[in-house]
Amino acid sequence: MKKEPVKIKELAVDQRINGFQEVVLGYSEEEALEEAGRCLQCKNPACIAGCPVGIDIKKFIYQITKKDYIAAYLTIREKNNFPSLCGRICPAEYQCRKACILTKKGAPFASPEAINIHFLERFAGDYGMREGLEAGANRNEDLSRFKVAVVGSGPAGLCCAGELARKGIKVKVFEGLHKTGGVLRYGIPALRLPRDILDFEINYLSKLGVEIVTNFIIGRAKTLDELFKEGYAAAFLGLGAGIPSFMGVPGENLCNIYSANEFLTRVNLMCAYKFPQFHTPVSIGKHIVVIGGGNTAMDSSRVALRLQKMNGMEPDTTIVYRRTEVEMPARRLEIEHAKEEGVKFKFLVKPEEFMGNDLGLVEKMRSLECKLGEPDSSGRKRPVAIAGSDFQIPCDMAVIAVGLKANQVLTKVTPELKTDEYGDLEVNPQTMETSMRGVFAGGDIVGGEGTIIEAMGMSKIAARAITDYLKS
């Protein structure tokens, strides 16, 4: 067994920061075989339990070692409709790789020695994509007479639609934006998820018979009751969490302060980086501050730095985070890439106020130094501001990446849907059914922000429950 993991090839830093090309280049066949050969093929593989959708990881890695790439692809497809996508963006170090026997016990995230499961999944997914492989549908004539509406074309909605369509159910997806993909398209930059990969994974659903309607907001154009009157037997809500959170500090409404949601949507979905070819302006500062420690903060900082470079500026983008790097929820790979590309980090810093000029433009940010106290409800040590430690950071543009709240466009006009204090939908965790009969939900609209693969896990539970509901 080879002890050292096979390092993934990446685009050189000087090439990365001049555009939005994919950074991680993937394994060659030789590299995939070498990495797969490191797997111990455990008798009781904990990695499978660490995967929210339950991929038989042991099996597909073994199939790779035997060069049976078709079988590996189909094994993944049994549980995951989007292997090329998930192999690129899944936070594997907190899930399957953390559960790998090669990760040290008690580690907060996967050890470097853990098998690179996600890269092997990507290898198999990309092989299937290149070869035009398709996973067969498990069609059931008893269910083909049913129609199910899916609201939202993000990861939760797309996954649920695919699961239902494979059973022969007629599925129509309603998307409020002009393009499909939800957060996969507007939130994740092409440097992590190339658009041709995303389009391929979404287009695969059309081969299963899924119909997708864009520019159609359920809750405005139609209500759930109207959908049921039109003959839909059930509905799945993958509404996402599209309302940005803010810190509530003075000066947060100054010009050139963006929510990460707006900033990334302008760039990723509306092609602001190609202005004026695309008529979507975005103001780029000389000194950019991004507040937050998750993947969205990493994406925002890496995009901002590229825009500075593309506009002929000397890159100066800084991430400000209240805790230390250990507590950062972002993928370790994204943190590493941000550092390599020149993003600066200021840890144990709490923003207190934005200050601007007479024109209302932000100029600097007043902050306090922090120390770590006792763990809070998240299990991480709580940041405690140190009195009298005020200092200022130059800042002519800021991006607030401190989380998102529930999109309530539909829930506010549907009193039958019960929500919690945060506006998230209340569901039965065993079935993902809401308080409204025949309406199920999953993803960030249930329980707040989560990962892509967690949203897909909820969707698979909901799809099974919807199938049982239709049968009954």
C-alpha positions in Angstrom: 0.0 0.0 0.0 1.2 3.5 -0.9 1.1 5.6 2.3 1.3 9.1 0.8 -1.8 10.4 -0.9 -1.7 11.2 -4.6 -1.6 15.0 -4.9 -4.2 16.4 -7.3 -2.9 18.6 -10.2 -3.9 22.2 -10.0 -3.6 25.2 -12.3 -0.6 27.4 -11.6 -1.3 30.4 -9.4 -0.2 33.0 -11.9 -2.7 31.4 -14.4 -5.5 31.2 -11.9 -5.8 34.7 -10.8 -6.1 36.1 -14.3 -9.4 34.4 -15.0 -12.0 32.0 -13.9 -10.6 28.7 -15.2 -11.1 25.6 -13.1 -8.3 25.4 -10.5 -8.4 21.7 -9.6 -7.6 19.6 -12.7 -8.5 16.1 -11.5 -6.7 12.8 -11.6 -5.3 11.0 -14.6 -6.1 7.3 -14.9 -2.7 6.4 -13.5 -3.2 8.7 -10.6 -6.7 7.5 -9.9 -5.5 3.9 -9.8 -2.7 4.8 -7.5 -4.9 6.7 -5.1 -7.6 4.0 -5.2 -4.9 1.4 -4.4 -4.4 3.1 -1.0 -7.9 2.2 0.1 -7.8 -0.5 2.8 -11.2 -1.9 1.8 -12.2 -2.0 5.5 -14.6 -4.7 6.6 -16.9 -2.1 8.1 -16.3 1.0 6.0 -17.2 4.1 8.1 -16.8 6.3 5.1 -20.1 5.1 3.7 -21.9 6.3 6.9 -20.0 9.6 6.5 -21.7 10.2 3.1 -25.1 12.0 3.5 -26.4 10.1 0.4 -24.9 6.7 1.3 -22.6 6.1 -1.7 -21.0 2.6 -1.5 -17.6 4.1 -1.4 -15.7 0.9 -0.7 -17.3 -0.7 -3.8 -16.7 2.0 -6.3 -13.1 2.5 -5.2 -12.5 -1.3 -5.6 -14.0 -1.1 -9.1 -11.6 1.7 -10.0 -8.7 -0.5 -8.9 -10.0 -3.2 -11.3 -10.2 -0.5 -14.1 -13.9 -1.2 -14.2 -14.8 2.5 -14.5 -18.2 1.9 -16.0 -19.2 -0.1 -12.9 -17.7 2.5 -10.6 -19.7 5.2 -12.3 -22.9 3.3 -12.1 -22.3 2.4 -8.4 -22.0 6.1 -7.6 -25.1 6.9 -9.7 -27.2 4.5 -7.6 -27.0 7.0 -4.8 -25.8 10.3 -6.3 -27.2 11.8 -9.5 -24.4 14.3 -9.8 -21.0 12.6 -9.3 -18.9 15.1 -11.4 -20.5 18.0 -9.5 -20.2 16.5 -6.0 -16.6 15.3 -6.7 -15.7 19.0 -7.1 -17.6 20.8 -4.4 -18.5 18.3 -1.6 -16.9 19.2 1.8 -15.5 15.7 1.9 -13.0 16.5 4.7 -16.0 17.0 7.1 -17.9 13.9 5.9 -16.6 10.8 4.1 -12.9 11.5 4.4 -13.3 12.5 8.1 -14.8 9.1 8.7 -12.0 7.3 6.8 -10.0 5.0 9.1 -6.8 6.9 8.0 -8.1 10.1 9.7 -6.8 10.5 13.2 -9.4 10.0 15.9 -10.9 13.2 17.2 -9.6 15.3 14.4 -11.9 18.3 13.5 -11.6 17.4 9.8 -10.0 14.7 7.6 -6.3 14.0 8.0 -4.2 14.6 4.9 -3.6 10.8 4.8 -7.3 10.0 4.3 -8.3 8.6 1.0 -9.2 11.3 -1.5 -12.7 9.9 -2.0 -14.0 13.1 -3.7 -11.3 13.2 -6.3 -12.0 9.5 -7.1 -15.7 10.2 -7.4 -14.9 13.1 -9.7 -12.7 10.8 -11.8 -15.5 8.2 -12.2 -18.1 10.9 -12.8 -16.0 12.6 -15.5 -15.3 9.2 -17.1 -19.0 8.6 -17.3 -19.6 12.1 -18.8 -16.9 11.6 -21.5 -18.2 8.2 -22.4 -21.9 9.3 -22.5 -22.9 6.7 -19.8 -26.4 6.8 -18.5 -27.8 5.2 -15.3 -31.0 3.3 -16.1 -34.3 4.4 -14.8 -36.3 2.2 -12.5 -39.6 2.9 -14.1 -42.9 1.8 -12.5 -46.0 2.0 -14.7 -48.2 2.4 -11.5 -46.5 5.7 -10.9 -46.3 7.1 -14.4 -49.8 8.6 -14.1 -48.7 10.9 -11.3 -47.3 14.5 -11.6 -45.1 16.0 -9.0 -44.1 19.7 -8.8 -40.6 20.6 -7.7 -40.1 24.2 -6.6 -36.5 25.4 -7.1 -33.7 24.0 -9.3 -30.9 24.1 -6.7 -29.2 21.0 -5.5 -32.2 19.9 -3.4 -34.8 20.3 -6.1 -32.6 18.8 -8.9 -31.8 15.8 -6.8 -35.4 15.1 -5.8 -36.5 15.6 -9.4 -34.0 13.1 -10.6 -34.9 10.5 -8.0 -38.6 10.8 -8.8 -38.1 10.7 -12.6 -36.1 7.5 -12.4 -39.2 5.9 -11.0 -41.2 7.0 -13.9 -43.0 9.9 -12.2 -43.7 13.0 -14.3 -41.8 15.8 -12.8 -41.9 19.6 -13.5 -39.4 21.9 -11.9 -40.3 25.5 -11.4 -37.3 27.9 -11.1 -37.7 31.6 -10.3 -34.5 32.8 -12.0 -33.8 32.7 -15.7 -31.2 29.9 -15.4 -31.2 26.7 -13.5 -28.9 25.5 -10.8 -29.8 27.7 -7.9 -26.8 28.3 -5.6 -24.8 25.9 -7.8 -24.9 28.6 -10.5 -25.2 31.9 -8.7 -23.2 31.1 -5.6 -20.3 28.9 -6.7 -17.8 30.4 -9.2 -16.6 28.6 -12.3 -13.1 28.3 -10.9 -14.6 25.6 -8.6 -17.5 24.4 -10.7 -17.2 24.9 -14.5 -20.5 25.7 -16.2 -20.2 22.9 -18.7 -20.1 20.4 -15.8 -23.1 22.0 -14.2 -25.0 22.1 -17.4 -24.2 18.5 -18.2 -25.5 17.3 -14.8 -28.7 19.4 -15.1 -29.3 18.3 -18.7 -29.0 14.7 -17.7 -32.4 15.2 -15.9 -34.1 16.0 -19.2 -33.1 12.6 -20.5 -35.1 11.2 -17.6 -38.1 13.2 -18.7 -37.9 16.1 -16.2 -39.4 19.3 -17.5 -37.9 22.6 -16.2 -39.7 26.0 -16.3 -37.6 29.1 -15.6 -38.7 32.6 -14.7 -41.6 31.2 -12.7 -42.0 32.0 -9.1 -44.3 29.7 -7.1 -46.0 31.9 -4.6 -46.3 34.7 -7.1 -47.2 33.3 -10.5 -49.0 30.3 -9.0 -49.8 29.0 -5.5 -49.4 25.5 -4.2 -53.2 25.1 -4.1 -53.4 26.1 -7.8 -50.7 23.4 -8.6 -52.8 20.8 -6.9 -55.9 21.9 -8.7 -54.0 21.4 -12.0 -53.4 17.8 -11.2 -50.1 17.6 -9.3 -50.3 14.9 -6.7 -47.4 16.1 -4.6 -44.9 18.9 -4.4 -41.3 19.2 -3.2 -40.0 22.6 -2.0 -36.3 23.2 -2.5 -36.5 27.0 -2.0 -33.0 27.5 -0.6 -31.9 30.2 1.7 -31.6 33.2 -0.5 -32.0 36.1 1.9 -28.6 37.5 3.1 -27.8 38.1 6.7 -26.0 41.2 7.9 -24.1 42.0 11.0 -26.2 45.0 12.1 -23.3 47.3 12.7 -23.3 51.1 12.0 -22.4 52.1 8.4 -23.4 48.7 6.9 -25.6 50.5 4.4 -22.8 52.6 2.9 -22.1 52.3 -0.8 -19.8 49.5 -2.1 -20.8 47.2 0.7 -22.3 44.0 -0.8 -23.9 40.9 0.6 -22.0 37.9 -0.7 -25.3 36.7 -2.2 -25.5 39.9 -4.4 -21.8 40.0 -5.2 -21.5 36.4 -6.3 -24.9 36.5 -8.2 -23.7 39.6 -10.1 -20.4 37.9 -11.1 -21.4 34.2 -11.5 -24.9 34.4 -12.9 -24.9 37.9 -14.5 -21.3 37.8 -15.8 -20.2 41.1 -14.2 -16.6 40.0 -14.8 -17.3 40.5 -18.5 -18.6 44.1 -18.2 -19.4 45.9 -20.5 -19.9 42.9 -22.7 -22.6 42.0 -20.2 -24.5 44.9 -18.8 -23.9 44.0 -15.1 -21.7 46.5 -13.3 -19.9 45.6 -10.1 -17.8 48.1 -8.2 -14.3 46.8 -7.4 -12.2 48.5 -4.6 -8.5 48.8 -4.1 -8.8 47.5 -0.6 -11.4 44.8 -0.3 -12.6 43.2 2.9 -14.6 40.0 3.1 -16.3 39.2 6.4 -16.9 35.5 7.2 -15.2 32.1 7.4 -17.3 29.7 5.3 -17.0 28.6 1.7 -19.0 31.6 0.5 -16.4 33.9 2.1 -13.6 32.0 0.3 -15.5 32.2 -3.0 -16.1 35.9 -2.5 -12.5 36.6 -1.7 -11.1 34.6 -4.6 -13.5 36.2 -7.0 -12.8 39.7 -5.7 -9.1 39.2 -6.0 -9.4 38.1 -9.6 -11.6 41.1 -10.4 -8.9 43.4 -9.0 -6.3 41.7 -11.1 -8.5 41.8 -14.2 -9.0 45.6 -13.6 -5.3 46.3 -13.5 -5.1 46.7 -9.7 -2.6 45.3 -7.3 -4.6 42.6 -5.5 -5.5 43.5 -1.9 -8.3 41.3 -0.6 -8.5 40.4 3.1 -10.8 37.9 4.9 -11.8 39.0 8.4 -13.0 36.2 10.8 -13.9 36.4 14.4 -12.4 33.0 15.3 -9.2 31.2 14.3 -8.5 29.2 11.2 -9.2 26.0 13.0 -12.8 27.0 13.6 -13.4 28.1 10.0 -16.2 26.0 8.5 -14.8 26.4 4.9 -13.3 23.5 3.1 -9.6 23.2 3.9 -8.8 23.1 0.2 -10.5 26.4 -0.5 -8.7 28.1 2.4 -5.4 26.8 1.0 -6.2 28.0 -2.5 -7.2 31.4 -1.2 -3.9 31.8 0.6 -1.9 30.6 -2.5 -3.7 33.1 -4.6 -2.8 36.0 -2.4 -5.9 36.5 -0.2 -4.9 37.8 3.2 -6.4 36.6 6.5 -7.1 38.5 9.7 -8.2 36.1 12.5 -9.8 37.0 15.9 -11.2 40.2 14.5 -14.8 41.5 15.1 -16.1 44.3 12.8 -17.7 47.1 14.8 -18.5 49.9 12.3 -18.0 50.9 8.7 -17.0 54.5 8.1 -17.4 56.4 4.8 -16.8 59.7 3.1 -19.1 62.6 2.3 -20.3 60.8 -0.8 -21.5 57.8 1.2 -18.8 55.5 0.0 -17.2 53.1 2.5 -13.5 54.0 3.3 -12.6 52.0 6.4 -13.8 49.5 8.9 -13.4 49.8 12.7 -12.8 46.5 14.5 -12.0 44.9 17.8 -9.5 42.1 18.5 -11.0 39.0 20.0 -10.0 36.0 22.1 -11.7 32.6 22.2 -14.0 31.8 25.1 -16.2 28.8 26.0 -17.8 26.7 23.2 -21.2 28.0 22.0 -24.1 26.0 20.5 -22.1 25.2 17.4 -19.5 23.5 19.4 -16.9 26.0 18.4 -15.2 28.4 20.9 -17.1 31.6 21.2 -15.3 34.8 20.1 -15.1 37.4 22.9 -14.3 41.0 21.9 -11.4 42.6 23.9 -12.4 46.0 25.2 -10.2 48.9 24.1 -8.5 46.9 21.3 -10.0 49.1 18.5 -8.2 49.4 15.2 -9.1 50.4 11.7 -8.7 48.5 8.4 -8.7 50.4 5.0 -11.7 49.3 3.1 -13.2 50.9 0.0 -15.3 47.7 -0.7 -16.7 45.1 1.6 -18.5 41.8 1.1 -20.6 40.4 4.0 -20.5 36.6 4.0 -22.0 35.8 7.4 -24.9 33.5 6.2 -28.3 33.4 4.6 -31.8 33.2 5.9 -34.9 31.4 4.5 -36.5 32.6 1.3 -40.1 33.3 2.4 -41.8 34.3 -0.8 -43.8 31.1 -0.8 -44.2 30.4 2.9 -45.7 33.9 3.6 -48.6 33.3 1.2 -49.1 29.7 2.3 -50.4 29.7 5.9 -50.7 26.0 5.9 -46.9 25.7 5.9 -45.6 25.9 9.4 -42.2 27.6 9.9 -39.9 28.0 12.9 -38.6 31.2 14.4 -36.0 31.6 11.7 -38.5 31.2 8.9 -37.4 27.7 8.0 -39.9 25.0 7.1 -40.9 22.5 9.8 -40.8 19.0 8.5 -41.1 15.4 9.7 -37.4 14.3 9.6 -38.4 10.8 8.7 -40.2 11.8 5.6 -39.4 15.5 5.0 -43.2 16.2 4.8 -44.3 19.6 5.8 -47.4 20.5 7.8 -49.3 20.8 4.4 -50.4 17.4 3.2 -48.6 16.2 0.1 -45.9 18.9 0.3 -42.4 17.9 1.2 -39.2 20.0 1.5 -35.4 19.7 1.8 -32.2 21.7 1.5 -31.5 25.1 3.1 -35.2 25.9 3.6 -35.2 23.2 6.2 -32.9 23.8 9.2 -30.9 26.6 7.7 -27.7 26.6 5.6 -26.1 23.3 5.0 -23.9 21.6 2.4 -24.9 20.6 -1.1 -24.6 16.9 -0.3 -26.7 17.4 2.9 -29.4 19.0 0.8 -29.3 16.0 -1.6 -29.5 13.6 1.4 -32.8 15.3 2.5 -34.1 15.2 -1.1 -33.5 11.4 -1.3 -35.5 10.9 1.9 -38.3 13.1 0.5 -38.3 11.3 -2.8 -38.8 7.9 -1.1 -41.5 9.4 1.0 -43.2 11.0 -2.0 -43.1 7.6 -3.8 -44.8 5.9 -0.8 -47.3 8.8 -0.6 -48.2 8.3 -4.3 -48.6 4.6 -3.9 -50.9 5.0 -0.9 
